[in-house]
Amino acid sequence: MKKLSIIAFLGLSVLAFSQKTKNVPEGRKQDNTLLVKADHAELDAKKKAGEEKAKLPKPYNPKANAEADINKLIAQAKKEGKNIMIQAGGNWCIWCLRFNNFVQTTPELKETVDKNYLYYHLNYSPDNENPKVFAKYINIKEKMGYPFFIVLDKNGKPIHVLKDSSVLEEGKGYSAEKVKEFFNQWAPKS
């Protein structure tokens, strides 16, 4: 009985959905095509982001030997008494490029960074994911929001990981006040 009911239901459904609608306005032909509206605002935003990305400096080097580079920075940090700021991301990441540009072009932030840190852009991309280097400082299975930051003391010991830089954002960019506070918070203690 169940099979018969299901077959009857399916048959009636097919019949019902195959019927043409009769109430089409006079003088208009019925159009059965599915319309998908393009979101022009979204397309424009993607185009602008692409143009912005093309203009920004590309600080990440997928071919770099990150482990060797960071070891050199640790030796230098010991001599200079600075911490190491590792900005993880890639040239594919608009927010990574925006952050780098923001710091480099905001004199107050650049001064704070230059005074307190040796800065390194740790590449994460299909060309080089740097899994060994990342594994030294973070749980690589944990989700991170790019860019994210790893702060090392002058001896190379991790002292902080900011897993999601969105806390530093403001609008379509970054807040000078929040970024400065972050840099000051993890600067070497005298």
PECORNOR-V733765 format. One record per residue. N is the residue number from 1. RES is the residue in one small letter. SS is DSSP state (a for helix, b for strand, c for the rest). PSI is psi in radians with two decimals (none if undefined). D_LAST is the distance of its C-alpha to the last C-alpha in Angstrom with 2 decimals. Layout:
BEGIN
{{N | RES | SS | PSI | D_LAST} {N | RES | SS | PSI | D_LAST}}
END
This chain:
BEGIN
{{1 | m | c | -0.69 | 84.52} {2 | k | a | -0.77 | 80.75} {3 | k | a | -0.73 | 81.14} {4 | l | a | -0.71 | 83.86} {5 | s | a | -0.75 | 81.72} {6 | i | a | -0.77 | 78.77} {7 | i | a | -0.73 | 81.07} {8 | a | a | -0.75 | 82.71} {9 | f | a | -0.81 | 79.36} {10 | l | a | -0.72 | 78.11} {11 | g | a | -0.80 | 81.40} {12 | l | a | -0.63 | 81.37} {13 | s | a | -0.80 | 77.73} {14 | v | a | -0.77 | 78.58} {15 | l | a | -0.78 | 81.63} {16 | a | a | -0.75 | 79.72} {17 | f | a | -0.28 | 76.92} {18 | s | a | -0.15 | 79.38} {19 | q | c | 2.46 | 81.22} {20 | k | c | 2.55 | 80.78} {21 | t | c | 2.34 | 79.67} {22 | k | c | -0.45 | 82.61} {23 | n | c | 1.02 | 80.96} {24 | v | c | 2.34 | 79.69} {25 | p | c | 2.55 | 80.16} {26 | e | c | 2.41 | 83.39} {27 | g | c | 0.03 | 83.20} {28 | r | c | 2.37 | 80.00} {29 | k | c | 2.47 | 79.87} {30 | q | c | 2.34 | 77.79} {31 | d | c | 2.03 | 74.62} {32 | n | c | 0.14 | 73.37} {33 | t | c | 2.61 | 70.38} {34 | l | c | 2.18 | 66.91} {35 | l | c | 2.30 | 64.77} {36 | v | c | 1.99 | 61.04} {37 | k | c | 2.36 | 59.37} {38 | a | c | 2.34 | 56.64} {39 | d | c | 1.66 | 53.54} {40 | h | a | -0.60 | 53.25} {41 | a | a | -0.72 | 50.02} {42 | e | a | -0.73 | 48.38} {43 | l | a | -0.73 | 49.85} {44 | d | a | -0.73 | 48.67} {45 | a | a | -0.71 | 45.12} {46 | k | a | -0.69 | 45.12} {47 | k | a | -0.79 | 46.53} {48 | k | a | -0.71 | 43.93} {49 | a | a | -0.71 | 41.08} {50 | g | a | -0.74 | 42.67} {51 | e | a | -0.74 | 42.93} {52 | e | a | -0.80 | 39.31} {53 | k | a | -0.69 | 38.19} {54 | a | a | -0.54 | 40.31} {55 | k | a | -0.38 | 38.57} {56 | l | c | 2.57 | 34.93} {57 | p | c | 2.59 | 33.07} {58 | k | c | 1.62 | 33.21} {59 | p | c | -0.19 | 29.84} {60 | y | c | 2.37 | 30.82} {61 | n | c | 1.80 | 32.62} {62 | p | c | -0.38 | 34.84} {63 | k | c | -0.09 | 35.72} {64 | a | c | 2.60 | 32.21} {65 | n | c | 1.55 | 31.37} {66 | a | a | -0.69 | 28.33} {67 | e | a | -0.82 | 27.64} {68 | a | a | -0.72 | 27.67} {69 | d | a | -0.79 | 25.63} {70 | i | a | -0.65 | 22.81} {71 | n | a | -0.69 | 22.97} {72 | k | a | -0.71 | 22.60} {73 | l | a | -0.64 | 19.57} {74 | i | a | -0.78 | 17.94} {75 | a | a | -0.74 | 18.77} {76 | q | a | -0.69 | 17.42} {77 | a | a | -0.66 | 14.11} {78 | k | a | -0.75 | 13.67} {79 | k | a | -0.70 | 14.43} {80 | e | a | -0.15 | 12.33} {81 | g | c | 0.56 | 9.11} {82 | k | c | 2.80 | 10.19} {83 | n | b | 2.98 | 11.65} {84 | i | b | 2.23 | 15.40} {85 | m | b | 2.02 | 17.35} {86 | i | b | 2.08 | 20.93} {87 | q | b | 1.93 | 23.49} {88 | a | b | 2.34 | 26.62} {89 | g | b | -2.61 | 29.97} {90 | g | c | 2.93 | 32.63} {91 | n | c | -0.19 | 34.56} {92 | w | c | -0.28 | 37.08} {93 | c | c | 1.92 | 34.70} {94 | i | a | -0.65 | 34.96} {95 | w | a | -0.57 | 31.91} {96 | c | a | -0.79 | 29.81} {97 | l | a | -0.69 | 31.15} {98 | r | a | -0.75 | 30.69} {99 | f | a | -0.84 | 27.00} {100 | n | a | -0.86 | 26.40} {101 | n | a | -0.72 | 28.48} {102 | f | a | -0.82 | 26.89} {103 | v | a | -0.76 | 23.36} {104 | q | a | -0.48 | 24.79} {105 | t | a | 0.04 | 26.95} {106 | t | c | 1.78 | 24.70} {107 | p | a | -0.73 | 22.85} {108 | e | a | -0.72 | 20.15} {109 | l | a | -0.76 | 19.38} {110 | k | a | -0.72 | 19.78} {111 | e | a | -0.77 | 17.32} {112 | t | a | -0.77 | 14.62} {113 | v | a | -0.87 | 15.59} {114 | d | a | -0.59 | 15.87} {115 | k | a | -0.61 | 12.47} {116 | n | a | -0.30 | 10.64} {117 | y | b | 2.71 | 13.47} {118 | l | b | 2.24 | 16.42} {119 | y | b | 2.41 | 19.22} {120 | y | b | 2.36 | 22.29} {121 | h | b | 1.82 | 25.50} {122 | l | b | 1.98 | 26.98} {123 | n | b | 2.38 | 30.71} {124 | y | c | 1.92 | 32.89} {125 | s | b | 2.95 | 36.50} {126 | p | c | -0.51 | 39.98} {127 | d | c | -0.58 | 39.55} {128 | n | b | 1.85 | 36.53} {129 | e | c | -0.17 | 35.09} {130 | n | c | 0.86 | 32.62} {131 | p | a | -0.66 | 33.37} {132 | k | a | -0.72 | 31.86} {133 | v | a | -0.83 | 28.48} {134 | f | a | -0.71 | 28.41} {135 | a | a | -0.42 | 29.60} {136 | k | a | -0.44 | 26.56} {137 | y | a | -0.40 | 24.32} {138 | i | c | 2.89 | 26.73} {139 | n | c | 1.88 | 30.15} {140 | i | c | -0.21 | 32.26} {141 | k | c | -0.22 | 35.04} {142 | e | c | 2.46 | 32.98} {143 | k | c | 2.29 | 33.59} {144 | m | c | 2.67 | 30.76} {145 | g | b | 1.98 | 30.91} {146 | y | c | 2.46 | 30.35} {147 | p | c | 2.71 | 28.01} {148 | f | b | 2.88 | 25.59} {149 | f | b | 2.41 | 22.02} {150 | i | b | 2.14 | 20.35} {151 | v | b | 2.20 | 16.58} {152 | l | b | 2.56 | 15.61} {153 | d | c | -3.13 | 12.43} {154 | k | c | -0.30 | 12.27} {155 | n | c | 0.04 | 15.00} {156 | g | c | 0.16 | 17.21} {157 | k | c | 2.26 | 17.08} {158 | p | b | 2.24 | 17.94} {159 | i | b | -0.27 | 15.62} {160 | h | b | 2.55 | 17.70} {161 | v | b | 2.11 | 21.06} {162 | l | b | 1.81 | 22.37} {163 | k | c | -0.32 | 26.06} {164 | d | b | 1.87 | 27.61} {165 | s | a | -0.04 | 26.37} {166 | s | a | -0.38 | 29.13} {167 | v | a | -0.25 | 26.75} {168 | l | a | -0.07 | 25.28} {169 | e | b | 2.75 | 28.80} {170 | e | b | 1.99 | 30.80} {171 | g | c | -2.28 | 34.45} {172 | k | c | 0.34 | 35.01} {173 | g | b | -2.61 | 31.46} {174 | y | b | 2.70 | 27.89} {175 | s | c | 2.13 | 26.28} {176 | a | a | -0.68 | 23.77} {177 | e | a | -0.82 | 22.30} {178 | k | a | -0.71 | 22.04} {179 | v | a | -0.77 | 20.66} {180 | k | a | -0.74 | 17.93} {181 | e | a | -0.75 | 17.05} {182 | f | a | -0.85 | 17.06} {183 | f | a | -0.73 | 14.81} {184 | n | a | -0.65 | 12.22} {185 | q | a | -0.64 | 12.59} {186 | w | c | 0.22 | 11.80} {187 | a | c | 2.73 | 9.15} {188 | p | c | 2.47 | 6.32} {189 | k | c | 2.29 | 3.80} {190 | s | c | none | 0.00}}
END
